[in-house]
């Protein structure tokens, strides 16, 4: 079991199927709202006009109420979407979470419609902040994803802060990490926002 791949597979089996309670999701949205309310005086949203986020899979923290608020303020929301020509995920900006902008995508997750312009990595100028899902995270900012590497490839090279979002029960002391794994700069759980020491 020394092999990193085997360790990750075992951890994925343990974390898959876990639900995030409605109460937890509401608490996470409330914490994001509090942080967003401080945007003029400091905090993570200071100067941020473009945000990359996610449409939650079953079991992931539902931050859609916060994302709806973000778009209502006229700010740029970028969601992952599959780019058929390159065979990889890209980002596309949508003005709202209304169904007219979304379609069921490659992995069964709502994503921006094909006619919306795709932006391919590396993302050197935007988004200015990332909200990132995961099966689990550790206190060093390592993320355990579903095993396809989509998010790592999306975030590779982006200089902007990345916030891992999950319930506190999915924060591990240490997860196995590989060279290509992109680390988070902060973790958001119902207990608050935890900065990762660099």
QUIWOHU-V411245 format. One record per run of one state. SS is the DSSP state (H for helix, E for strand, L for the rest). FROM is the first residue (numbers start at 1). LEN is the number of residues. If there is no record, write none. Layout:
# QUIWOHU-V411245
{{SS & FROM & LEN} {SS & FROM & LEN}}
This chain:
# QUIWOHU-V411245
{{L & 1 & 3} {H & 4 & 12} {L & 16 & 6} {H & 22 & 16} {L & 38 & 12} {E & 50 & 4} {L & 54 & 10} {H & 64 & 9} {L & 73 & 3} {E & 76 & 8} {L & 84 & 4} {E & 88 & 7} {L & 95 & 4} {H & 99 & 3} {E & 102 & 3} {L & 105 & 5} {E & 110 & 3} {L & 113 & 6} {E & 119 & 1} {L & 120 & 9} {E & 129 & 5} {L & 134 & 2} {E & 136 & 3} {L & 139 & 4} {E & 143 & 2} {L & 145 & 5} {H & 150 & 6} {L & 156 & 5} {E & 161 & 5} {L & 166 & 2} {H & 168 & 3} {E & 171 & 2} {L & 173 & 13} {E & 186 & 4} {L & 190 & 2} {E & 192 & 4} {L & 196 & 3}}
